[in-house]
Amino acid sequence: MTKNKLPLKDYLAVNAPQLISIILLLWALYPNNPYGYYIFLRIVCCLTFAYIAMRFYYSDKLVFMWITVGFGILYNPVIRIHLEREIWSVINIITIVVIVISLFLLRDFNNK
């Protein structure tokens, strides 16, 4: 039994939050961004991780749901966690890896 693949435009629409977050996280590695950029990044990443957590919940991947909830809490813009720029750079890279993994883990969910 072969799986139906999502057309590219539908794939991009379903995964737009993750793809946008990856681009923003890569840009955050540039050291001369204004402080407002990082607030914007927190808002986008928090919402993206809420979206990913919801998709993991509906695909019955609860361990990954809780991992993404943790990242959502880390990036929440209301109760901010203050860390040094170097630490945030490492966290941003780890976050990119987590988002890319979520794209692979949720590809079966995209075909439903």
Buried (B, 14 or more C-beta within 10 A) or exposed (E): EEEEEBEEEEBEEBBEBBBEBBEBBEEBEEEEBEEEBBEBBBBBBBBBBBBBBEBBBEBEBEEBBEBBBEBBEBBBBEEEEEEEEEEBBEBBBEBBEBBEEBBEBBBEBBEE
